[in-house]
Amino acid sequence: MQDSLEIARELGLELPSPAYLAGVVVFSLIGIAAWWYGKRRGRSRMRWLGLALMLYPYVVWQTWLLYVVGAGLSIAAWLDRP
């Protein structure tokens, strides 16, 4: 097992940190809730914010940036409530 991890690391493949994975889960769940709320209430901006929260971790690879963007989108979704 250790040899395969070393080979993967030499090829430039690394596993994300636990903090990154936790951020992905938390912000994706917030995104699902925002998208569902927006769909149920007919609020298109909330649906788009929820979709953005669910999908942006696929393009952000740095943990600190994941949390900054996720916090910003979550605050925007919070402020969009009636």
KEKE-3310 file (N, C-alpha, C; in steps of 0.2 Angstrom, whole numbers, plus 5000, padded with zeros to 4 digits):
npx = (5004:5009:5019:5012:5006:5017:5022:5011:5012:5024:5020:5013:5001:4990:4981:4967:4967:4960:4954:4950:4941:4931:4927:4922:4911:4903:4900:4894:4882:4876:4874:4865:4854:4851:4848:4837:4828:4827:4821:4809:4803:4803:4813:4825:4838:4843:4843:4853:4864:4864:4867:4880:4887:4887:4895:4907:4918:4924:4933:4941:4956:4963:4964:4962:4956:4945:4937:4936:4929:4918:4912:4909:4899:4890:4886:4881:4870:4863:4860:4851:4839:4821)
npy = (4994:5006:5008:5010:5022:5030:5029:5035:5048:5052:5053:5064:5064:5067:5064:5073:5084:5080:5092:5098:5089:5089:5102:5102:5093:5100:5112:5108:5102:5113:5119:5110:5112:5125:5126:5117:5125:5137:5131:5127:5139:5146:5155:5160:5165:5160:5147:5146:5150:5139:5129:5133:5132:5118:5114:5122:5116:5107:5114:5121:5119:5122:5122:5133:5142:5136:5137:5151:5155:5147:5151:5164:5162:5156:5166:5175:5167:5166:5180:5182:5177:5179)
npz = (5000:5004:4995:4983:4986:4986:4973:4966:4971:4966:4953:4953:4959:4972:4987:4993:5007:5024:5029:5017:5011:5021:5019:5006:5008:5018:5011:5000:5005:5010:4998:4992:5000:4998:4985:4984:4992:4985:4973:4978:4983:4972:4968:4958:4959:4971:4968:4958:4966:4975:4966:4962:4974:4975:4964:4963:4970:4962:4953:4961:4970:4981:4998:5007:4998:4994:5006:5007:4996:4997:5009:5005:4995:5003:5012:5003:4999:5011:5013:5003:5006:5010)
capx = (5000:5014:5023:5007:5005:5023:5022:5006:5015:5029:5017:5010:4994:4990:4975:4966:4968:4954:4950:4947:4936:4926:4924:4918:4905:4899:4897:4889:4876:4873:4872:4859:4848:4849:4845:4830:4824:4826:4816:4802:4800:4803:4819:4830:4845:4845:4844:4860:4869:4865:4871:4887:4890:4888:4899:4913:4924:4927:4938:4945:4960:4967:4959:4960:4952:4938:4934:4934:4923:4912:4909:4906:4893:4885:4884:4876:4863:4860:4857:4846:4833:4817)
capy = (5000:5012:5009:5013:5029:5034:5029:5040:5055:5053:5055:5071:5063:5067:5064:5079:5084:5079:5098:5100:5085:5091:5108:5099:5090:5105:5117:5104:5101:5119:5120:5106:5115:5132:5124:5115:5131:5141:5128:5127:5145:5150:5160:5158:5167:5155:5140:5147:5150:5133:5125:5136:5129:5111:5113:5125:5112:5104:5118:5124:5114:5124:5122:5140:5145:5132:5140:5158:5155:5143:5156:5170:5160:5154:5172:5177:5163:5168:5187:5182:5175:5185)
capz = (5000:5005:4988:4978:4987:4984:4966:4964:4973:4961:4947:4954:4961:4979:4990:4996:5015:5027:5029:5010:5010:5025:5016:5001:5010:5021:5006:4995:5008:5010:4991:4991:5004:4995:4978:4986:4995:4979:4969:4982:4984:4965:4968:4954:4962:4976:4965:4955:4972:4977:4961:4962:4980:4974:4959:4963:4973:4956:4950:4967:4973:4987:5004:5009:4993:4995:5012:5006:4991:5000:5014:5001:4992:5008:5014:4998:4999:5017:5012:4998:5009:5010)
cpx = (5004:5017:5018:5006:5011:5024:5017:5009:5020:5026:5013:5003:4994:4983:4973:4966:4961:4950:4947:4941:4930:4923:4920:4911:4900:4896:4893:4882:4872:4870:4865:4853:4846:4846:4838:4826:4822:4821:4809:4799:4800:4808:4825:4837:4847:4846:4851:4865:4870:4869:4878:4890:4891:4894:4906:4919:4927:4933:4942:4949:4964:4962:4957:4955:4945:4934:4932:4929:4917:4908:4906:4900:4888:4882:4879:4870:4859:4856:4851:4839:4828:4816)
cpy = (5006:5013:5012:5020:5033:5034:5035:5047:5057:5055:5061:5070:5063:5067:5071:5078:5083:5086:5100:5095:5087:5097:5106:5097:5095:5110:5114:5103:5107:5121:5116:5109:5121:5130:5122:5120:5135:5138:5128:5133:5149:5155:5157:5159:5162:5148:5141:5147:5143:5128:5127:5132:5122:5110:5116:5121:5108:5108:5122:5119:5116:5125:5129:5143:5142:5135:5147:5158:5152:5148:5162:5168:5158:5161:5175:5174:5165:5175:5187:5179:5181:5187)
cpz = (5000:4998:4983:4979:4985:4976:4963:4966:4968:4954:4947:4957:4969:4981:4993:5004:5018:5028:5022:5009:5015:5022:5010:5003:5013:5016:5001:4998:5009:5003:4990:4994:5001:4988:4979:4988:4989:4974:4972:4982:4977:4965:4964:4956:4967:4973:4962:4961:4974:4972:4961:4968:4979:4969:4959:4966:4967:4953:4955:4970:4979:4992:5006:5004:4993:5000:5011:5001:4993:5005:5010:4998:4997:5011:5009:4998:5005:5016:5007:5000:5010:5018)
residu = (MET:GLN:ASP:SER:LEU:GLU:ILE:ALA:ARG:GLU:LEU:GLY:LEU:GLU:LEU:PRO:SER:PRO:ALA:TYR:LEU:ALA:GLY:VAL:VAL:VAL:PHE:SER:LEU:ILE:GLY:ILE:ALA:ALA:TRP:TRP:TYR:GLY:LYS:ARG:ARG:GLY:ARG:SER:ARG:MET:ARG:TRP:LEU:GLY:LEU:ALA:LEU:MET:LEU:TYR:PRO:TYR:VAL:VAL:TRP:GLN:THR:TRP:LEU:LEU:TYR:VAL:VAL:GLY:ALA:GLY:LEU:SER:ILE:ALA:ALA:TRP:LEU:ASP:ARG:PRO)
# end
